[in-house]
Amino acid sequence: MPRRQWTLLLVCWLASLASSLGSLFFSEVMGLEPCVLCWYQRIAMFPLVPILAIGLYKQDLYSVRYALPLAGAGTLIALYHFLLYTGFVPKGMQPCGRGLSCADVKLELAGFLTIPLMSLLAFSLILVLLVAATRKSPQ
């Protein structure tokens, strides 16, 4: 595997690891209970950590094939969650039946950085870098 592609996978792995640990920190340490959409995003993010780690260790670019669908699904869920959270999607269209509302403000850092936005940024970064890793480097 070329060095450029390995470095892109490393950054993807670091982003997925930081996102997974951050998600666990918010729920287990800070006591913020995840909503339904947060759980779906966790389902897409958590497997990326071992998939990308194995790809890095074995220097196997085929790991991108397994990571891309998860990152794509996570990006779409995170985008929907962000749009719901910001009010672009009506609250009546949220998948949360009982329990926590997916549109409630639970945490806001620096006045604008919310959990759905952080998730969307992480998934988008991973998705873009995975696509870039599949591209051939110019000769």
Disulfide bonds with the S-S distance in Angstrom:
Cys96-Cys102 1.91
